[in-house]
Amino acid sequence: MPCAMQGGNGAEDAGTARQVTRFEGFRLESAFQPIFSHAHHRAVGQEALLRITDASGQPVAPLHFLCRDWPEADAIALNEVVARLHVANFCRARPGQQWLFLNVDPVDARRTRLAAQTLGETLAAANLDPADVVIEIVEQDIPNPGDLLDIVAAYRELGCLIAIDDFGTGFSNLSRMIRFRPDIVKLDRTFVTDSRNDVQAARCLPLIVNMLHEIGSLVLAEGVENEAHALDAVRADVDLMQGYYFARPSTELASTGLEHLPAGGLPQAYDQQVQDHESALQQALDAYTRAFMQLRAAVARGVSLENAASDLLSLPRMVRLYCLDDAGRQRGASIDGANRHVLNRMPHRPLLDSDGANWAHRPYFRRARTDPGHLQVTRPYLSLTGSYMCVTLSQVTRIGRSDSILCCDLEYPL
């Protein structure tokens, strides 16, 4: 609920199965959308959402209702009513091993402290451990980093976990995440949808997830609407997922495993996707690895590198061939391959002359030196000498009277 935080009081309707609340003539009830862990194959949390109807029974948009120009006393009272409502309905079902996700929209430090205090009293009365509650904060609504730190501190002092909602919009940036280290970061749904239609976005998603993991945050993908979205999230190493593919919000809170949902086949679909990708990559690499090994054998017999490399250099995705010494420095100029598509659009001209360049920090050098007996193949990365993604094959090779690390760059995807 992006324009309200917890606090206040209101009239409640008694109920045996679930609780509803009335506020200023409106009927409020809880709906819950489960949050799933692919690894655990079950729901591990429930996000509490608000459903509202007016006196005539017509539905009212929660955002419109919560963002009305309420007097401050009414706004505080409304938020307390909503907090008690969600906590009561969550505790009636008492789902095992699940978090309750509560949305808050702090207005200022004073009201945040009041909200945290009131929420603590509500949780204590319901016998709900604050460690089982995740407070969702929309970062873009709090442009001042100092205010955000105070808000996070208030709820952390209570014992709740902190989630940043809609990361990737508004004021979101990684430096702010590092400063206050949320327990969970909820990626804006555009991360998932964009990765479907944009190759670069799909490559960046795992890197963004990894950076958030490095600061100690779990990553939750919102807006997972179909199997393709879910597979992209799993491939990016996202920890938690939420969306219509798993379940729509419902007033009936239930603890369920994936096996009871359309998403139940996700593990098998992911395994098949991985197998298909690995098989396709291996087939695409096969011609290059064979030519690379033939080159190494020819050089070992005394054939010059230029003559031995002709078959490898003629392959369509081949960009360049080069040698490194045992310190990672390049020996001589690179030998260009047949990939004119890449070679004719090199924007990094000052970087093209790499004779003497030191590549000791690159994985293809470090791995080849550590394991000289085996061919090394890197994951895709951006070439420094050109604006293209590549993979590099490398292995220690006897050239003349000394060992070198022979490397070749291939444009990716193959």
N, C-alpha and C positions, 0 to 999 in steps of 0.2 A: 504494500500500500504506500505508494510513493509520496503522499502528502500528509502522512499522519504518523505519530509515534505513540507509545504506550502511556496511559495515565487516566485519571478521572473515575466517574461512576455513571451508572445508568440503570434503568428498569430492566429486569430480566424475566423472561417467561420460563416457568418450570417445564422440565421435560425429562422423560425417563431415559430415552435413548440418546438424544443430543440436545444441546442447549441453544436457544436463540435469544437475541437481545433486541429490545426496542429503544430507539433513540430519536427524540423529536418527531415521532410519528412514523419513522422508518423502521422496517424490520431487517435486522442484521443476522446473518448466519455464516458459519464457517464452511469453507470448502478446502479440501486438501489435495495437493498434487504430489505424488511420490517422487522421490529422488533415488535413483538406482546406482548401484555399484556393479559395473560389468564383472569385476573380479569376484565379488561375493555372490553374484547371481540373484540379488534380491534388493528390495528397497532398504535404504539405510537412513532415510529422512523423509519428512513431510513438510512441504511449504504451505503455511496457512494463508489462505486467500479469503476475501470478503465477498459475500453475495448480499445484495441490497434490493429490497422492494419498497415501493412507496405505499401510501394508505390505500390506493386503489388496486394494489397487487402488481403494478407494473415494475419491471426490473429497472434499476438505476445503475449507471456505470460507476464502479467504485472510485475511479480517479476523479470523476466529476463531483461525486459526493464528498470525498475526503478533502478535496481542494477548494471547497466552498469557503467563503470568507467568514468562518466561524469566529465569534468572540473568543478571546484567549481562554476563558474559563470553560466554554463549551468544547473547544478543541482539546483541552486537557482531559475533560470528562469523556469525550468520545474515544480518545485513544486508550484510556483505561478500560472502558467498556469493551473495546475490540480486543485488547490484550487478555482480559479475563475470559472473554468468549472463546478465543482460540485455545488458550491453555486448558480451559474446562473441557472442551470437546476433544482435544488431544489426549487428555488424561482419562477420559471416559473409555477410550479405546485401548489406551496403554499399549501401543505397539512395541514389541520387544526390540531392543538394540536399534533404535531409531532416534534421530534428532528431530526436534521441532524447529523449523525455520520461521522466524518472525521478521517481517519487514518493518523498518522504522525510517522516519524522515526527520532527523533532529533539526529543530528550528534554531536553538541557541544553546550555549553551555548550561545555563540555568535550567531550562526545561529538560535538557538531556539528563542532568543529575536527578531531577524530580522523576523523570520517566524511569530511569534505572532503579531508583529506590522503590517506586511503586511496583515495578515489574518484579523486583526481589520479593516483595511482600506477597504478590500474587503467586509466585512460584512456591514460596514456602507454604502458603495455605493449601496449595494443590499437591504438596509433597513431590514436586518435580525438581530434580537436581539442575541448577543453572548450567552445569557442564553438558546437559542434554539439550540445551537451547542454543541455536545459532542466530545471531542478530544480523540481519541483512541491511547494509547501508549502501545507498546509491551515491557513489563517489562524486558524480558530476553535480550533485546538488550542494556540495560543500567545497567551494573553490579555494578556501583558505586552509592550507595544510595544517596550521596550528589548531584550528577548530576541529579538524578531522581527528587529530591525535587526541584531543581532549575527549571527543565522543567515544573513540575506541577505548580509551583508558577507563571511562565510566562503566562501560559494559563489561570490560575485562575484569575490573575490580569486583563486579558482581559475580564473576565466575563463568560468564557466557563465552561462547566462541564467537568470532567475528568473520562475517563474509562480506566481501565487496561485490555489489551487484552491478551488472551491465559494464564490466571492465571492457575498455576499448572504445568508449564513447565519452564525449565531454572532456573533462579534465584528466581522464585516466592516463597514467604513464607509469613506467616501471620504477622510476625513482621514488614516486610516492608509495608504491607497494613496498619497496625496500625499507622505507622509513617506519611504517607501522605494521608491517608483516602480518597481514590477515591470515586467519587459519584456512579460509577457503576463498577462492576467487571465482566468481561466476562470469564466464565469458559471455559477452553480448552475442545474441543469436546470429549476428552477421558473420562472425568468425566461421561458424559451421556452414551457413548457406553460401558464403563466398568461396569456400574451399571446394565446393562442387563445381563452380564455373570458372575458376581462375587457378591456373597451374601454380603461379607464384604464391597465391594465398594458401594453397594446399601444402606447399613446401614450408611456408612460414609457420603454419599452425603448430607443428610439433616443436619448433624452436621456441615459440612463445610459451607453450606449456612447460618446456624444460626450464626456461628462465624463471617461471613462477615456482616450479618445484625447487629450484636452487635457493630461493628466499624462504622456503619452508612452508609454502601454501599448497593445499590440495586444489585441484582445478575441476570446476563443474561446467559442463557445456549445457547451455539453455537452448531451447528451440529445436530439439532433436525430433523431427517430424516423421522420419521414415528410416528404413534400414540403411540407405546410403549415408545419411547424416550420422547414424550411429557407428557405422564402420569407419567413417572418417575420424570420428572422435576417438574410437578405440585405437586406431592406427597412430593418432597423435599422442597417445598415452594419457588422455584425459582420464581422471579418476572417477568422476561422477557424471551422470547424465539425467536430463529432465526434459520432457516434451511429450507431445501427443502420441509419438511412436510407442511409448511405454504406458502412459495412462493420462487421461484427461482429469482435470480437477473434479472432485466428487465430495458431496456432503457426507458420504459414508466412508469413513477412514478405515482402511484395511491394510494389514501387513501381508504382502504378497511377494512371491518369487517370480522371476522371469518366466519360469516354465508355464505359468498360468496366463501369459500374455502373448500377443502377436510377436513380441520381441524375443520369445523363448528360443527361437532358432538363431539368435545373434552369434553365440559362440561358434556354432558350426559354419555360419556364413563367413565369419572372420577367418577361421582356419582355412576355408576354401579360397578366400581372397588372397591370403598370404601365400598359399601353395601356388596359386595361379601366377601371382606376381613373381615369385622366386623362380618358377619354371620359365616364364617369359624372359626374365632378366638373364638367366643362365643360357637360354638359347641365343639371345642377342649377343651375349659376351663370347659365345663359343668360338666364333671365327677369329675374334681378336686375341683371345688367350692362346689359341693354337698358333697363330702367326707370331705372337710374342715369344712363345717357347721355341719355335723354329728359329727365330732371330737369335735367341740366346745360344742355341746349339751351334749355329753357323759362326757366330762371333768366337765361341770357344774353340772352333776349329781353325781360327785365324782369318776368317773372312772379314773384310772391313765392315764397319758398322753401316756405312751408307749403302754398300752393295747387299748386305744381309737384310736390310730393312725394307727392301722394295715391296714385298708382298704386304707387310703390315701397313706401310705408308699409303698403299693404294686403296685400303678399305674406306668406305664412305664416311664413317663418323670419326676417323682418325684425324687429330688436330696437330699434335707435335710429339716428337721423340727427343729425349735429352738424358744426360748422365750426371750423376752426383758423386762427389768423392765421399770419403768416410766421415767427413765433418758436415755434410749436407750442402756443400758449395757446388754450383753447376759447373761442369767442365765443358767449355766450348758453347757454341750457339746451338739453339734448338733446330731440329730438322723438321720442316713443315710436312704435314700429311696431305691427304687428298680432299679434306673438308674445306672447300673454297667458300662454302656458305658462312663458316665462322671466320676464316682467315681474311675474307674480303670486307668484313665489317668490324674490324678491331678499333674500338674507340680509345683504348688505353695506349696510345702510341709511345709515350715516354717509358712505358713499362715493358715494351716488347723485347728489347735487348736484355736478355737475362743471363748472359755469360758472366759467371762469377757471382750470381745471386745466391743467397743462402736460404735453402729450403729446409733447414734442420728442424723447424717447428712444425712441419707438415706431417700428418699421419703416414703418408706413403713412404717418407724417409724413415721415420722412427720404427714403424712396423717391419719394414724390410731389413733394417739393421738388427732388430731384435730377433727376427725369425728368417734368417737368410735363405733357408732351404725351401721356402714356400712362396708362391706368387701371392702378392697382396692386391686387393681391390678395395678402393676407398668407397665411402658413401658419397653421394652427389654433393658438390660444393661449388661455389662461385670461383671461377678462374681469375687470378689477379691480373693476368696479362690479356684478358678479354672479357667482355660482359656476357659470358655464357656459363651455363652449368656444365660441369664435367665430372667424370670419374677418372681415376688414375690407376693404371696397372704398374706395379713396381716389384723388382726382385734383384738381389745381389747377383752380379754377372761378371765373369772374368773377361776383361777387355785388355788385350795386350798382356802386359806383365803385372797388372794390378787389378784389384776388384773395384768395381763401380756399382752404383745402384742405378739400374736402367729403368727409366720411367717413360710411360706414354700416356698422354691425355686424350680422352675420348669425349665427344660431345654427348651430353645426357639430355633427354632420354635416348637410349640407343635405338 
